[in-house]
């Protein structure tokens, strides 16, 4: 979706109308022509917008385009359509959760921020969430008061977690770690057909692309915080990840 058009709308209800029309049009093109507009890599929806390649600075490259993606499998008229726009949809989640089925996938806070920092082209690396700040004036105001990049990143993650906690039911929040361990079947909490999944998934919480020294610093700061960060995880989860990246840890 062209989420940068959202701030031009009068209010969140009008944006919800725009999203509803987009969903209807996408269902139509899928049903009649077998395609939807999406980010893709070589015609396939990837599991990550970042490639397993790095530039000279050791930062991961982006490898997606925005174009038609064709679905070869036959679809019945009641197929499930899922649309992902984390920043924009989270900013609007109070309204959207009343109109649509909304879900969130959360991840260990240390791994999440480490991932943001591995992507040079990602605004979150600089502690900003552009469309989120456009749609949520309180977020923009709060971030403007924070000078340190890492503190801004932590505040943004707290913002995500807080909004998920307040506006989504518990069953609508899926943990990345549970998704990996269940080989995808954790999605059945939201999509019953996922009970049939048996995917070969590997956790990237200790990815080779994550800066270990930076993770150590991030982890130290996280452990000093209280509040929304611990709505879905606890400090032991961060401590365990810190242990895993030390020389004596099992993952390096």
N, C-alpha and C positions, 0 to 999 in steps of 0.2 A: 504494500500500500504506500501511497505518497503521504507519509505521516507528517511531512513538513507543511502539508495543507491544513492539518488539524487546527493549528493556532489561529487560522483565519476564520474558523467557525465561531458562531455566536456563543455557544456553550457546549458542555459535555454531551448533552442530549442530542444536539445537532450532529456532533461527531459520531455518536452511536448510530444515528440514522445513516450517515455516510458509510460506516463500517457494515451495517446491515445490507445496504445496497451492494457494496463490494462483495460480500459473501454470496448474495444472490447471483450476481453476475459471474462470479467464479464457479459456482455450482452449475450455472448454465453452460459456460465454456467447457467445463469438464464433462458434463453430460452430453453435450451436442458435438463437441470437437475433440474431446480427450486431452485438453491442456489447461494449465493454469499459469498465471504469471508468478514467478518466484525467483529467489536467488538460486543459482545452480552452478555446478562445475561439470563441464562436458555433458550437459543435459540431465544430470542427476542431482537431486537434492543432497548435499553433503552432510556429514555429521558435524562438520566444523567449517566455518568460513575461512579459517586460517589453514594454510597448507603445512605439511610437514617438511617445509623448506625454510631456510633463513637467508637474510641478506648479509652483507659484509659486516654489519653490526651485530649479527647473531639474533636478529628479530624476525619473527615469522612473517611470511608474506600472505597477502590475501589472494584467494584463487577463485572467487565467485563472480558471476555475472548476473544481470537481472534480465530475464527473458522468459519465453514460454517454456514450460516443462511439460512434456507429454507423459500421460499415464496410460500404460498399455493394458493394465488389468481392467476387466469390466467392472463398472460401478452400478450398484442399484440406486434407486432414487433417494434412499435414506442414508447414503454414505456419510461418514463423518468428515467434516472439513475443519482442519485446525490451522489457525493463522498465528504466527509468532512475531510480535513486535514488543520486546520486553520493556523498553524505556517508555514509549508512548502509552502502551496499554496499562502499565503499572501506574503512571500518572493519572490515568482515567479510570482506574479499577473500581472506585466507589460507584460510579455510574454504570460501567460496563458489566460488573458482576450482577446487576439487577436485570440486565437485558440478555446476557449471553452466559453460556457455561464457561467459566474462567478457571484456568489451572496455572500452577507455577511449579517449576523445578528449581529447587535450591541446592546449593553445594557448600561444602566446608568453606567457611569464610576465608581462611588462609589461602586455599587453592583458588578460590574465585578471584581474589585480588592479585595473586601471582599470575593468573592467566591474563588479566587485564594488562598487566605490565609487560607481558611478552609480545604484545601487539603494538607496533610502533604507530600504526595508522588509526588506532582506536582512541577516541576522545577520552575514554575512561582512564587511559594511561596518564593523562594530564589532570585527572580529577574533575572531569566535567561530563555531563550527560545532556548534550545540547537540546534535543527535543523534549526531554523530561523537564529541563529547566524552563523551556518555553511554555509548557503546559501546566507546570506547578510553580507558581510564583514564590511560594514559601521555600521550596527547594533551592531556587535560584538565589533568593535572599540569604539563605543560610550558607550556601557555598561561597557567596561573595565575601562573607566574613572570615573565611578560613584561608589562611595564606599557604599552609603546607599541603603539597600535593597528596601525600599519603593520608593525611587527616581528612582531606576531601573525599578520597576514595572510600575510606572507612565510613564516612557520613553517608555517602551514596548507598553503600551496601546496607547500612542500617535503615535507610529510607525504603529500600526494596523490601527488606524483611518486615518492617513495621507495617507496611501497606498490605502485604500478604497476610499477616496475622490478623489485621483489623477487618479486612474485607473479603477474605476467602475462608470457607469452612476447612477444617483440619484435613479432611479427606481429599481436598483439592490441591494440597501441597505435597509434592513428591520429592524425595531426596535422591540426588544424583547417585549417592553411594548405594542406596537400596536398589536403584534401577540397574546398576552394574551387577550387584550380587545376585539379583533375581533373573539375570539374563533377559531383561526387558519386561518380565511379567509384572513388575511393580506398577506399570502403566494401567494394569487392569483395575486399579482403584478408580480410574477415570474412564477407561475405555475397555469394556468387558472382553472384547475380542483379543486383547493382549494376553489373556490367559494362555493362548496358544504359542506365544513367542518363546524362542529358545536361542537367543542371539549370543554370539561370542563377543562379549564386551570386556574392555580392559579399562580400569581406572586411570585417569590422567592426573590425579591429584598430586603426584610427584613426577610431573613431566620433565623430560630432559631439557625442555625449553624454558623452564622456570629458573630464575636467578636465585641460587641458594642463599647468598648473603642477604639479598633483598627479602626473601621469605623469612629469614630469621628476624630481621628488623620488623617486618609486618606482624609476625606472630607475637613479638614482644609488645607491640602497641595494642594488638587486639586483646591480649590477656589483661591489659590494664583497664579495658572498657567494661561497662555494664550496659544493660538495656536490651534493645531490639536485636543485637547481634546474637543473643543467646535464646531467642524465641524458638529456634529449630535445632540448634546445636548447643553444646556446652564447651567449657574451656578445655576439658579433657580431649575433645576432638581435635582442637588446635594443637595441644601439647603432643598428642600422638603423631600428628603430621610433622611437627618440628623434630621429633625423635627420629622419624623416618628419613630425614634429610641430613642427619649428622653422620660423620664418618662411620660410626658404629651401627647406624640404622640399616634396615634391610633393603631400602631403596635409595639409590643415589642419582 
